[in-house]
Amino acid sequence: GLIGVSVNGSELSEGGATTVSGEEGVEVEVTVQNQGESTENGVAVAVTVEGNTLKGEIDEIGAGEEATATIPLTPTPQGEVTLQVEAEPVPGEQVTENNEASYTLLVE
């Protein structure tokens, strides 16, 4: 399940815009929790911005643990953009409603 998303260290929240500086690039940190009972390997994470999907991967997450994938947004977006964030379902995952979120980001 998707636990939290931050950009350049600023936590994002659904329903409001978060402003960040794009001067030194923009990195999205996606935190995922393994809510199952076994260790998961190769958990794929995707961030879509302006029709461009960028992917990252978390090598391993133990049962009940959290891990973070960092995905640089290249090219660096400018102005107001929408980030679609998804932790792709793992084999056998039953509940996937908590794997996706959408955020508004204002890059200055």
PyMOL commands that set and color helices and strands:
alter all, ss='L'
color gray80, all
select helices_A, chain A and resi 97-99
alter helices_A, ss='H'
color red, helices_A
select strands_A, chain A and resi 2-7+10-11+17-20+26-33+40-49+52-61+66-73+79-87+100-107
alter strands_A, ss='S'
color yellow, strands_A
deselect
rebuild
show_as cartoon
